[in-house]
């Protein structure tokens, strides 16, 4: 129940995914220390990526621009 709520908060952008992962880790640690087994497996689906990842192609400078090293010559 708590893990699903954290996943929803990440999906909505309320929490950062690392913050939610840290909280889930701490919850699972406390649950294991109490001696109870989790009611639901801890493997929850990952939140969908909303931002695109960086392209594998290197960025190309605009035509006519020079790098700092080239302009000092």
Buried (B, 14 or more C-beta within 10 A) or exposed (E): EEBEEBBEBBBEEEBEBEEBBEBBEEBEEEBEEEEEEEEEEEEBEEBEEEEEEEEEEEEEEEEEEEEEEEEEE
